[in-house]
Amino acid sequence: MISEKDKVNRIIKEFLTYFMGHQLTDISLHLKVDDKEMALAFTVPCEAEPADFKMLLKELNVPREYELEEYYNGLLGAHHGSQHNYTLLGKALDEAKGTYVQGKLYLWVKRYNLA
């Protein structure tokens, strides 16, 4: 069984892979983990919104699948090829929101603890 701490690490790695794959390397991350939830907030300066950012948000906003939690979390962080589908990551999250405003990309995600 994967610990919640390891799941959070894998989730963060997925987002860093997305940003760095777009050559976005000035990434501010705010992380809050407590007994109720994990909350991540990214702020990323960029000249333009990545062309696939809206698709990323769509893929992140699929329903969380609790019954397959361990399976999906075991696959997080394993990247194959240049094309990446973030639906798998979305199945490990409860909420995802994002926007691009005045040269900055904002992304907020939450994962509620099951315990």
C-alpha positions as a printed Julia matrix, in Angstrom:
115×3 Matrix{Float64}:
   0.0    0.0     0.0
   1.32   3.43   -0.99
   1.44   5.98    1.85
  -0.41   9.27    1.48
   2.96  11.06    1.6
   4.18   9.03   -1.39
   0.95   9.75   -3.27
   1.43  13.48   -2.73
   5.02  13.21   -4.01
   3.85  11.4    -7.15
   1.1   13.97   -7.78
   3.59  16.84   -7.48
   5.97  15.05   -9.87
   3.17  14.79  -12.46
   2.55  18.52  -12.36
   6.25  19.37  -12.5
   6.54  17.13  -15.56
   3.69  19.04  -17.21
   5.19  22.47  -16.52
   8.76  21.53  -17.42
   7.51  19.82  -20.57
   6.34  23.29  -21.62
   9.73  24.81  -20.72
   8.12  26.52  -17.72
  10.78  26.36  -15.03
   9.94  29.28  -12.71
   7.38  27.39  -10.63
   6.02  28.51   -7.27
   4.34  25.76   -5.29
   2.3   26.07   -2.12
   1.55  22.74   -0.45
  -0.76  22.15    2.49
  -1.25  18.68    3.92
  -3.31  17.94    7.0
  -5.57  15.16    8.26
  -8.43  16.32    5.99
  -6.82  17.11    2.65
  -3.85  17.8     0.44
  -4.01  21.15   -1.34
  -1.58  22.3    -4.02
  -1.38  25.74   -5.58
   0.98  26.44   -8.47
   1.85  29.88   -9.84
   3.86  29.83  -13.05
   4.9   32.95  -14.99
   4.6   32.43  -18.75
   4.2   34.55  -21.85
   1.07  32.72  -23.02
  -1.3   30.05  -21.79
  -0.08  26.62  -22.94
  -2.19  25.41  -25.86
  -3.2   22.27  -23.94
  -3.94  23.9   -20.56
  -7.72  23.69  -20.96
  -7.36  20.03  -21.97
  -5.24  19.44  -18.86
  -8.02  20.89  -16.7
 -10.61  18.73  -18.46
  -8.51  15.6   -17.9
  -7.96  16.49  -14.23
 -11.68  16.93  -13.61
 -12.71  13.33  -14.05
 -14.35  11.65  -11.05
 -11.99  10.2    -8.47
 -12.13   6.4    -8.48
 -11.68   5.31   -4.88
 -11.99   1.59   -5.59
  -8.97   1.72   -7.94
  -6.96   4.15   -5.82
  -3.9    1.95   -5.26
  -3.73   0.91   -8.91
  -3.84   4.47  -10.25
  -1.43   5.81   -7.65
   1.01   3.05   -8.5
   1.07   4.28  -12.1
   1.54   7.98  -11.33
   4.93   9.3   -12.32
   5.53   6.64  -14.99
   5.82   8.55  -18.27
   6.0    6.9   -21.65
   6.59   8.99  -24.76
   5.95  12.67  -25.36
   2.14  12.53  -25.34
   0.69  12.36  -21.87
  -2.9   11.94  -20.76
  -3.58  13.43  -17.33
  -6.87  11.59  -16.78
  -5.02   9.08  -14.61
  -3.85  11.93  -12.4
  -7.4   13.3   -12.3
  -8.63   9.97  -10.92
  -6.36  10.55   -7.89
  -7.71  14.08   -7.23
 -11.0   15.53   -6.01
 -10.81  19.08   -7.37
  -8.81  20.94  -10.0
  -9.11  24.55  -11.13
  -6.87  26.7   -13.23
  -6.62  29.99  -15.06
  -4.22  32.19  -16.98
  -4.19  35.87  -15.98
  -1.76  38.63  -16.94
   1.25  36.47  -17.7
   0.75  33.91  -14.94
  -0.67  30.42  -14.98
  -2.51  29.38  -11.82
  -3.44  25.82  -10.91
  -5.16  24.64   -7.73
  -5.83  21.0    -6.86
  -7.2   19.16   -3.83
  -7.25  15.58   -2.7
  -9.37  14.66    0.3
  -8.09  12.09    2.77
 -10.18   8.96    3.05
  -9.17   8.06    6.6
